[in-house]
Every structure is written in C-alpha cells, then in structure tokens.
C-alpha cells in the first residue's frame, strides 16, 4: 500500500519535472526570440485560430499572455542567459591562465639547496681523495643544473630521452653520496627516447622517491625507472622500495604541480598514478598520450 | 697531557663525509681518538652507549633518527657537535642557542676553533641544551624533513586496485558516497571502493575541503559546479566531470543558502 502510494507520488513528481522543464524551455525561447519572429508566430497562431483546429479564445490568451511575459520577464531572463555565457567564457580563460601559471611555477622549480650544498661538499672532499671521481660528479652536477635552472634550460628538453639523461645525472650524484645504500636501474627502450615528455615531471617523481622513500630508510634501497608504450599511451614508472607513503602527509608542491600541469596539457587523457605495492615501497606513474617527436634529437 | 685521550664518534649517513671529517680531525686535533663511526641516528645512539665517548659529531639529516633527535638522547652524557651542509632554520638556532656546529665541507680553521672550545670543556659536564633541542625539533617538524609533524588531515585515500594500494589525492576526489558495506570514491577518472566509512572519512578529512551534504554523501567543495532546486524543493548538487546529481538532505540546506 505504502509502496504503491510512493510510486504514484514519484510518477506525479516525474510529470511535474517534465512540465517544469518544458515550461522553462518555452520561457527561454520567449525571452530570446526576436520580436519580429514573435509577431510572425502570433500571426500564424491567429490564422490557425480562424480554422476549426484551435479555439480563438485560447489563441487570444496565448498571444496576450506571451506578449505580457515578453515585456515583463524577457529582459531579465535574457540578461541571465548572457551572464551565464560570459561566465563560461571566463572559465575557459581562467583555464588558460592556470596553465601558464603552472608552467611558470614549474620553470621556477628550484634546485633544492640541501642537495646542492651536499653535492658541493662531496666534490670538495673528492678533490682531495679521488680527483677523477670529483671530475665525474662535477660534470653530472653541471648536467643536472643545466636542465633544472630556468635560466639554463635549453630547447629540446621536452623529450623522454632528455628527461632520462637528466635523471641519470641526478641519480649518479645520489649514488656517489649514498654509496651502497642506493641502487638504480633505468629501463627505457631506445625507440621511446624521442617521445614527447613534459620537462621536470620525471625529476620531481625521482626526487620524491629519494627524499621521502629511500633517504629516510636506514638500509637504503633501490629505485627502478621504466618506460613502456601500451597502445597509444606512454607510461613512465618510478618505483622504489623505500619506507612507503604517508597518507597524512601533504600533497606537496611537486606532485600538485605535476597533476595540475598534466590536467591542463592533456585533460583527462593523462594521469598521475601513485600506488603502494603489497611488498612495500611506492610506485608513481605518469601516463600521457604517446607522441614520438620526429624533429627532436634524442 | 696527563688526562686520558679524548674519544669521539662521528655520525653521518654519507660515507665520504665521514672520511672527510675524520681526516680533518686528525689534523686539527691529533690526540682525539675516533672510536666509532655511525651511518644513522640509531647506530649513533647504540655506539655512544657502547663506547661512552666524550664527543659525538652528529649530521642533522640522517635516516632512523635525525641528528637533533639523537642529540636529545645523548646530550647529558657527552658533548654534541652538529654538522650540516645546509639547514637554514638549524643554523639560525645554533647561532642563537650557542650550540656547537660545523658546516660541510668542514673548513680546517673553523674546525680548529671548535676543537679548542671542546678541549676547554672536556672535563666539565656537558651544557644542558634540552630546551634548544626541543625548540629545534619543533621547527624541524615544519621544515623540509617533516618527520615529527603535528596532527594533520587525511590527504590521500588508499584504495586497493589489483595487487597494490592506489593512492588517490583528496584533491582528485569529487565525492564520497556510502554504498552498502563500502564507500565509493568518485574521481574524474573513475570510481574506487574503500572500506573506510563516511563517518571515519568525515572525521579525518579537512572539514573545509569536504562537506557532508547528506547522510550518504561527502562532497569536495571545490568540485561543486552548481546547486539547483528541483520541483519538490530538494537541493541538488552537481560536480564537475560527473553527471551524477547529489541530493542535499533537509538538515544541510543551510550550506548552500543564497548570499
């Protein structure tokens, strides 16, 4: 019994919803239609009213009613619709502005002073004990700074190969510092090196892995970087077996920037995935549409 | 010198840095005996207990325990000298609090001065530096290492996907909906089921980021695109990137009152 009343009620509600949406459609049309076309419609209605199809009384009611509505509410409704349109336009503009801002802040992404000072201290030490090793680390540092410092960033950074090269320099420095506490493997097929890949994203993932996963872990661990193509999706993984992920830790500037830039550049076609495998550690993956950059030098 | 040789422990997670400090110390203070070297904070404590050194050199950023945390457990047993390459907040505190510290790479002149200070204080009981240390510890919680953070809101939702736990940033979540035994997490990319109840989520999430609009719905405020009213007067919330309409229960309509 109660069930039946409810279904009847919801049916009535449904009819109400339909009627209201039809009414507002009519109202919108009335508010927006040019006066000349409205007059033509009235004439047609008037002519129809003379035939036996419609009652003249109803036609007269329609004409007077719609004329009244047009005069009273039309202007307001029209303004509302225009306001909504310009709001949508403003939305697109703000999206473009956000992309520029995100790119700017990525460009300004600074070299972490802690990293820089520790590396310089290491080079200072190696100059005395192992000059050839010092020269090597020194070269890696220059390579890293060239890609990271905004003033130094050169063209052609937008390929996966370039990003891997930079990751390699950074990890070589970290290995010299952490010694046996850090092992590294990079597995990127050569044919993927020319693929387009946004700058400073892989770097942010790797630095996170080292800083939050491996450096705090007493016995250290390993970091694996892999790239693969699945259909038209290029996926780059950074996996570590560090201390894992703290769900209460803030999102951090780095990950937020990566996510925001991916969203603005590729919409929903790109993703930043962060996973904790069952056997510990953390895996961060960036999936973007695969686009081999035929003009880029790998 | 009639007194027994002074002893010291070096703690730094980076081996080349330990080598460098040991070499420099041999030059600056040849009588000092380095009895052990530690690669992390926990090891430093253990070795200090074992060797009872006069001095412990502690790097600040170390795994296990940071130098500052280790110092808190050691300061009344031996003299502490901090070493760091770059820790803005710590260096400031060291200068104000008259704590001993060295900057990497260690400069020989500077090290000699530090050694002279230490030699003068060797026989005496170490300074009580507990207050400075707890202050430092508080600051470092906010600093870049952030190990001892204050109670925070939940920022990541963990959902099981296959063999791993997917970490979903709360910034990606559009809304949570109670779904029988589970809670459904909706993002622009898809949906996930988690076991945490809406009540638990509500307690752990930032209340300014997520609003409880219904017994079974928790919505991220920033994701809301519009709030409409249907014919029966119910408020309905729409979120970006989802076609689903979320009902606002009568008790929560005050959340969306017109200005």
Interface residues (C-beta under 8 A of the other chain):
Chain A: X13 X16 X17 X20 X112 X113 X114 X116 X117 X118 X120 X121 X122 X124 X125 X126 X128 X129 X176 X177 X178 X179 X181 X215 X216 X217 X218 X220 X245 X247 X248 X249 X250 X251 X255 X256 X259 X268 X271 X273 X274 X275 X276 X277 X278 X283
Chain B: X13 X14 X15 X16 X17 X19 X20 X23 X39 X40 X42 X61 X63 X64 X85 X86 X87 X88 X104 X105 X144 X146 X147 X149 X152 X153 X154 X155 X156 X157 X158 X161 X163 X164 X165 X166 X167 X169 X170 X171 X172 X188 X189 X230 X231 X232 X241
